[in-house]
Amino acid sequence: MDLTPQEIVAELDRYIIGQEEAKRAVAIALRNRYRRRQLAPEVREEILPKNILMMGPTGVGKTEIARRLARLAGAPFVKVEATKFTEVGYVGRDVESIIRELVDVAIRMVKEKRMAEVEDRARVLAEERLVELLVPSPAAAPKLNPMDIFWGLTQQTPPSRQSTEDDERIKKERRRVRELLRLGELEDELVEVVVEKSPSFLWEMPGSGLDDLGASFREMLGDLLPKKTQKRTMTVREARGVLLQEEATKLLDMDAVMAEAVQLAEESGIVFIDEIDKIAGGGHGGGPDVSREGVQRDILPIVEGCTVITKAGPVRTDFILFIAAGAFHISQPADLIPELQGRFPIRVTLSSLRAEDFARILTEPTNSLTKQYAALLGTEGVILEFTPDGVMEIAKIAEEVNRTAENIGARRLHTILERLLEDVSFAPPRGEKVVVDAQFVRGKLGDLVQDRDLTRYIL
């Protein structure tokens, strides 16, 4: 990925409105990774990524910036909430599970890439299995006991002429079925497919902290445990996808996949730690809860650089880019322990959204909300049109409600649009044009916005 910082920001602008400071920071961090790869190995080893701390209210684009950045770079990305982790010694998630999740994402990415490379070969093998399912071979004759033949208790007979004719008939029938498969004539035929079931363990309960142990145990004993299978009846169309997946997996060198996934996670991984302000110590006082400072001290080695044992092998965290984020309404970055503060040298503040920002969010991004609603109602034959004054009226209402009630940023637009188009979505006027202008918006939401009590619960 050799995009310049300006090109990275331009790409982020397609999906995220405003927040130029944060976009510039992540663009430089991503470009520095490219620059680091061009250096000699002895120099490259000394250059560590500069982690980023984002500060700003909810709904202003912190998570979306990190997610879009990872997608743009083709990098494994994991989003975690700092509040889900507990200090060592308590029941709860271990901070090392962050890196294990990142490696799992990297493995999936590498597998998808490698499976795409062997897809043509896998498609041929899957077709052969489908042909065999549709035209099965005759039941095999019982195996002879070599000792019985030796003592003359039974005789080994040569293949009969009848069996040779049966083989020729089956080959001819399979050729015919193969042609029909390629023409798509047998897509609705039913076949019985034997698929493998992954062994399950009683202690694999998500969120218990034991799911990582179960995964590791399964990896260690994977080849020793018996493979459980089950028969499933499905159409040829469904079976083709299942068999294609199985055959592509068989063609992969999983050792090479694991090694590449580890390298991808180490060199390109991005970890987004949300709600980091919730584990800061400012203004909360003491109590019987799990120590927030203890969670910070557990996160510190991961961010600082350590080695975590995963199912793909040991993974170094030194060169993983960490992006932390929080609203910091009550606490401040200075309330984090000094060691953790020092590991996030780049700090950017994301500003609250204004009416002009909301108006741009509603219209400019590639996946803007107005385009989404127009496409959804278009399936019902409704032509939905948002006028500029209608968009601005929605934006002003969003700004007003965020100021008087809880500020939830751009997420307020989802609530307002759902309320605004509730009648149209419930009873779509098929074949008609619905124009959302300022008058339409005020007619639907005007009284509701003025009633502060209702606004708090409805908008």
Secondary structure, 3 states (H helix, E strand, C coil): CCCCHHHHHHHHHCCCCCCHHHHHHHHHHHHHHHHHHCCCHHHHCCCCCCCEEEECCCCCCHHHHHHHHHHHHCCCEEEEEHHHECCCCCCCECCCHHHHHHHHHHHHHHHHHHHHHCHHHHHHHHHHHHHHHHCCCCCCCCCCCHHHHHCCCCCCCCCCHHHHHHHHHHHHHHHHHHHHHHHCCCCCCEEEEEEEECCCCCCCCCCCCCHHHHHHHHHHCCCCCCCEEEEEEEEHHHHHHHHHHHHHHHHCCHHHHHHHHHHHHHHHCEEEEECHHHHCCCCCCCCCCCCHHHHHHHHHHHHHCCEEEECCEEEECCCCEEEEEECCCCCCHHHCCHHHHHCCCEEEECCCCCHHHHHHHHHCCCCCHHHHHHHHHHCCCCEEEECHHHHHHHHHHHHHHHHHCCCCCCHHHHHHHHHHCHHHHHCCCCCCEEEECHHHHHHHHHHHHHCHHHHHHHC
